[in-house]
Amino acid sequence: MYRVILSTQAIKHGRKLPKYTKDKLKTILKTLEEYPIPATKYDVKKIKGEEFTYRIRIGKYRVIYEINEEKKEIRILGISHRKKAYK
């Protein structure tokens, strides 16, 4: 079981999301506690150039997160519109 930690930026941007996207995000965060890379259930891809950083696609939005296997933690780094997510 992993512990999911949201950064202050992720919390701030998460509050501004449309209701459908917020509901989907809550479901994804619960899934991440069990499976850190739920590639069969969601559109998950590894971020190039980063060792433990991934993204999950939720419609037009992206959730960027990193996995710390030693501490059994998943840190949500950001939640952004796809145009701004990778900058």
C-alpha positions, 0 to 999 in steps of 0.5 A: 500500500502506497501513501499518496501525497499532493503538493501544494501546487497540485491541491491549488490546481485540483480545486479549479478542475471541472467536477467530472475531472475532480471525480475522476481524479479522486478515483485515480488517487485511490487506485494509485494507493494500490497500484503505483503504475495502473497502466491497464486501467488508465493512460499512464506513461513514463516521463522521458528523462526522469527515472521515477516520474509518470503522467496520467491523462484525464481528458485534457488534463495531466497528473504528473507524479513520482514514485518513491519505492523506498518510502512507499510514497507517491508524490503528486507533483502537479495537475495541469491542462495538457498545454501547460503540463510539461513546462 
